């Protein structure tokens, strides 16, 4: 804790770093959840004649959907918290919810 104080890290920078870290991992985990769902689809279709294979495929699809729902819910909740906790210049949109093109699009030289 003393390292944080001596380096001059503020609460805003710690919160911003936390949201950046989470914002990096959630899309990766969502990609894995989507792969799990698709794997379940393939397994379900491939083993359509076997009840055990169909059951395993169905379970993988259900867990993939649950994981996607949980991850995107967490992402949305963190987005709402970021809007309240982070300074306005670091948010990804204006007060009306319209995206800020300078944040999304690269600037042209």
C-alpha positions in Angstrom: 0.0 0.0 0.0 2.9 2.4 0.7 4.1 1.9 -2.9 0.9 3.3 -4.2 1.1 6.3 -1.9 4.8 7.0 -2.7 4.3 6.8 -6.5 1.7 9.4 -6.5 -1.1 7.2 -7.7 -4.5 8.7 -7.2 -7.8 7.0 -6.6 -8.9 8.1 -10.1 -5.8 6.4 -11.7 -6.4 3.2 -9.7 -10.0 3.1 -10.7 -9.1 3.8 -14.4 -6.5 1.0 -14.3 -9.0 -1.4 -12.8 -11.5 -0.7 -15.5 -8.9 -1.0 -18.2 -7.8 -4.3 -16.8 -11.3 -5.7 -16.6 -12.1 -4.2 -20.0 -9.3 -6.2 -21.5 -10.2 -9.5 -19.9 -14.0 -9.5 -20.4 -13.9 -9.6 -24.2 -11.3 -12.4 -24.1 -13.5 -14.4 -21.7 -16.5 -13.7 -23.9 -14.7 -15.1 -26.8 -14.0 -18.3 -24.9 -17.6 -18.5 -23.8 -18.7 -18.1 -27.5 -16.2 -20.8 -28.5 -17.7 -23.0 -25.7 -21.2 -22.4 -27.1 -20.1 -23.1 -30.7 -18.3 -26.3 -29.6 -21.5 -27.4 -27.9 -23.4 -26.7 -31.1 -20.9 -28.8 -33.1 -21.0 -31.6 -30.6 -24.8 -31.6 -30.5 -25.1 -31.8 -34.3 -22.3 -34.3 -34.7 -23.7 -36.6 -32.0 -27.3 -36.3 -33.0 -27.8 -40.0 -32.9 -26.3 -40.6 -29.4 -28.2 -39.3 -26.4 -25.0 -38.9 -24.3 -23.3 -36.8 -27.0 -26.5 -34.7 -27.5 -26.7 -34.1 -23.7 -23.0 -33.0 -23.5 -23.5 -30.7 -26.4 -26.6 -29.2 -24.9 -24.9 -28.7 -21.6 -22.0 -26.9 -23.3 -24.3 -24.6 -25.1 -26.3 -23.8 -22.0 -23.1 -23.0 -20.0 -21.8 -20.9 -22.9 -25.0 -18.8 -22.9 -24.9 -18.4 -19.2 -21.2 -17.3 -19.3 -22.0 -14.8 -22.1 -24.9 -13.4 -20.1 -22.9 -13.1 -16.9 -19.8 -11.5 -18.7 -21.9 -8.9 -20.7 -23.9 -8.1 -17.5 -20.7 -7.5 -15.6 -19.4 -5.4 -18.5 -22.5 -3.3 -18.6 -22.5 -2.8 -14.8 -18.9 -1.7 -14.9 -19.7 0.6 -17.7 -22.3 2.3 -15.6 -20.0 2.5 -12.7 -17.2 3.9 -14.9 -19.6 6.7 -16.0 -20.1 7.6 -12.4 -16.5 7.1 -11.1 -14.2 8.2 -13.9 -13.6 11.8 -15.0 -15.6 12.8 -18.1 -12.5 13.0 -20.4 -11.9 9.3 -20.0 -15.5 8.1 -20.6 -16.5 6.6 -23.9 -19.5 8.8 -24.8 -21.2 12.1 -24.0 -24.1 12.7 -21.5 -26.7 11.5 -24.1 -25.0 8.2 -24.7 -23.7 9.1 -28.1 -20.2 7.8 -28.7 -17.4 10.3 -28.7 -15.7 10.0 -32.1 -12.4 11.2 -30.8 -12.3 8.2 -28.4 -13.5 5.6 -30.9 -11.9 6.7 -34.1 -8.2 7.5 -34.5 -7.4 11.1 -35.2 -6.3 12.1 -38.6 -3.0 13.9 -39.0 
